[in-house]
Amino acid sequence: MNWYKISKKDEVELTGIIKQQDDGFVYVDVSNDIIHGMFRLVDEEGIEEPPYFDKDGIGAHISFMTADEVKDLDIEEIGQSVSFKFEDIKSTNPKGWADMNRVWFIELEAPELKEIRKKYNLPSTYDGRGHHFHITIAVRPKK
């Protein structure tokens, strides 16, 4: 999907707050309205919103640092606001999410997140596998 046809994405800068779960996972908490609003742009059969909204879910978020990456680190930026911009909407067959057949996500431009990761001597991308920072907006579960 070509995001440029949808809006003037370069003019929209959004923010979120860096948070950490008890297991160490670090993420950027963003408005659930991002998923609720962007979900409508995915015109596919059998899709659902991501399963992030139950009582234990963290809601809409940007995965930022794995628990393994921060095992011996004290992340000073917890609670800090960071900004990001939307790039493109993409989809993939996720290798690391066994319950899902396909996922749709918004790739993000997030230079602040890259800089913070570099500060802690981590690769500039989440978990070092070259994944762009993103927000998952839709899923198609396996039947």
N, C-alpha and C positions, 0 to 999 in steps of 0.2 A: 504494500500500500504506500503510495507516495504522500508523505505527510505534508509536503509543500502545497498540495492541492487542497488540503483540509484547512490550514490556517497559516498565519505568518508566524511560524514557530520561533523564529529567531528573535521575535519581539517579546516573548513570554519567558520570564525567569521565575522559577518556583523555588520554594525552600522546604527543608525538612530538618528534623532534629536528630542528631546522632544518639542512639541508645544502645544498651547492652543487656542481653538476657543473662539469666543466672548461669547458664552453661558456657558463657563467654562470647557467643555469637554477637557481632556488632552489626547494626543496621541503621538505616536512616528512616525514621518514621515520617511518612508523608500522609496527606489527606486521603481518606478512603474515597472521597469524591472523585479522585483521579481514576480509580478503577471503575466506580459506578458510572461515571460519565463516558470514559473511553471504551468500555465494554460494548456499548451500542454501535461502535464503529466496525466491530468484527461481525461480518455477515456470513456466518458458517452454521451448519447444522450441528446440533448436539453439544453446543458449548455451554459453559457455566462460568460464573465469576470464580476466581481462585478461592480455594478453601481457607482463607485467612481470617474469617470473620466470626468464628465460634468463640466461646468464652475464653479459651486459652490462646487464641490466635493473636498475632501482632498486627493484623490489618495490613493495609497497603504499606509497602516498604521497598527500600533499595538494599539488597544484600551488599555488605561492605567489607567485613572481615570475618573469616571463619573462626570458630572456637579454637581450632588447632593453631591458626596463625597468631592468635593473641594470648596463647597459653602462658607465656612468661612476660607479658607486656602489661603496663598500666597505661591505658589509652586516656590521655589527658583531655581529649576533645569530647568525651561523653557529655551530652547536654548542649553542645554547641550547635548553632544553626548553620546549615550549608545550603548553597544554591545549586541549581541544575537547570538544564534546558532539555526539552524534548528534541529527539532526532527523528528516527523512523519507527514505524510499527512493523514488526517482523514476527515470523512464527518458525517453530522448529519441532521436531520430534525429540523430546528431552531424554537424554541417556540416563540422567541421574534422578529421574522422578518416575519410578516404576508404575505408579497408579495412573499416569497421564499418557494419552496417545499423542497429543499435540498441545502446545502452549503458544499464546500470542503475547507479545511484550513490546514495550516502548523502550528503544535504546535511548540512552541519555548522554548528554555532554555534561561532564561533572569534573572539571579540572581541580576543584578543591579536594574532592575525594582522592584523586590520584596523588595529589601532593601530600595529603595526610598519610596515605599508605607508604609513600616513599620515605617520609620522615621516620617510619618504623622499620625501614629496610625491607619492605614487602614489595612484590611486583606491583606495577601500577594498576593492574586489573584484579578483580575479585578472584580469589583463590589461585591466582597465578596461571590459570588456564586460558587467558586471553578473552574471557567473557567481558563484554561491555557492561557497564553499569546499566541496569534496566529495572522497569516495573512491570511485573506480569499482570496483564489485564483480562485474560480469558484462558480457559483450559477446556480440553476435550478429554474427559476421563476414559480409560479403557473399559470396555464392556465385560 
